[in-house]
Amino acid sequence: MQKLNLSQSLSQKLSPQQIQFIKLLQVPTAELDARIEEELEVNPALEEGKDEEPEQNTEDDFEDSYEEDRTREDSDLNLDDYLDDEYSGYKMQGDGNYNADDEDREIPISSQASLHEQLISQLSFLKLDERQKMIGQQLIGSIENDGYIRRDLEAIINDLAFSQNIETDIDEMEEILRKIQNFDPAGIAARSLQECLMIQLERKDHPDDEVVQHALLIVQECFDEFTKKHYSKIQKRLDLDEEQIKDAVNLITRLNPKPGGTSDGLVRTQYIIPDFILTNTGGKLEISLNSRNAPELRISRSYAEMFDAYDKSDKKDKKLKDTVTFVKQKLDSAKWFIDAIKQRQNTLLRTMEAILNYQKDFFIDGDETNLRPMILKDIAEKIDMDISTVSRVANSKAIQTEFGVYPLKYFFSEGIATDSGEDVSNREVKSVLQGMVDAEDKKRPLSDDKLVKMLNKKGYNIARRTVAKYREQLQIPVARLRKEL
């Protein structure tokens, strides 16, 4: 038997306007142009530019119109809502330096033959029959972007049998593979780092053959000890003196461990487009938005005039009513989009100004040790906004200063307690840690325990596991791997 139950629940939902604002807020400057172009394409009521004859400003009732426009009768439509100069001629830039005639220059892309194309070209110079060429092409196709073949040759043989109907064996595959390994760049088509280094050493044209022979011995017979920098074991096993080991190791470390690189042949120069520009005028810091954040958007006057035509026509015409309903939806959407852009600029500026005030000492001289501990909550409390809003602003945004371009995330860091009872940014601790490692004796590098003791002497209360974490974040290897001869 079915039963009816009555339950009550409370839920919170975002309005379409709020969702649109959130999406625009997290879009970086580099992608804002594309987002605006997309909106211009789907909404004919939205246009770029400003009115040549802007009307006198009227009182802005846009906030109230969100709900009212959905419920009021058609007879209440007001043309002035859509001709308000605040929207039609709004320019979202405070410094007045935006030029609407600025050209959007495309970033040039340098194109070159891909790694696989280069190898296929070299393959054509070998005296191979058609069947062997297909085997060679299959091997080249198995080479990854860094230049290595990591698939088993047995698996490649099976692929040839099923896809190309070519029967071969390990010996033939090895023979063709060795030919490919003679291609440029040196070390290509290796199946391991050890093999990659040996290929390069065998092709090395070094004035001192003895050094090359010692390097080959180390890679071939003591590779495990070499990777762990157990030089004393290598010296004892190969009966070499310290100078010979040093020369051979220097030669090996100059080889390329990734002969293929990591590109696919298309070289793109990535440019960071700052969202904010910081200027220092006589010690006075000023923040401005990138001019690309300042699009001039307006409501289409031709669409707005349709409302005027509607007021003078027969309102009982159903087709005309449907048309005006469509036009009204597009006008509302255009107004919401312009308002969301405006809110985006205001939120970006408020957040960046709060960060600037919090980290003012750093922005004056660019000294990393002057960074204060700062988390998202600190800025959210200052601008009276939610932490998620600050997070969206900080994500994928950057600021241009006279010291360089910094991502906003750079300024957020946790605090480390000192003996004086103050908190300092962990970036300051990382900077001190990096300095200690740079100044250490590479023959006897500092262990994590020694680094902890040195930091404690400087007044930083830090644990060993924290030092290890910071060292890894700075991409500093352990002491044993930092050892040099």
Disulfide bonds with the S-S distance in Angstrom:
none
